[in-house]
C-alpha cells in the first residue's frame, strides 16, 4: 500500500488555508490531490476490475497545542466535550 501526508505549516495569515483549499475557480492542494487520487483509482479499476482500494482521510488542525478534527461534525464535537481523551 501507499501512505501520504499533506502538511501545511506557517504563521497566522500566511495563506495556509488558501493553499490547501483554494477557491472554486482555483482549487488548492487538497482538492487537486483528491481528484488525482480518485482518477488514478478509477483508471486502475478500468484496467483491473478485481483490484480493491481503501482510502482513509484525516483532516486535523493543530493550533495553540490543541488538536482539532476538522471532519468531525458539530454534534460529534458537542457530545465529546464531556468525555476525557482516554475515553474517546
Secondary structure as UniProt FT lines:
FT   TURN            12..13
FT   HELIX           16..21
FT   HELIX           29..47
FT   TURN            49..50
FT   STRAND          60..63
FT   TURN            64..65
FT   STRAND          66..69
FT   TURN            70..71
FT   HELIX           74..80
FT   TURN            81..82
FT   HELIX           85..87
//
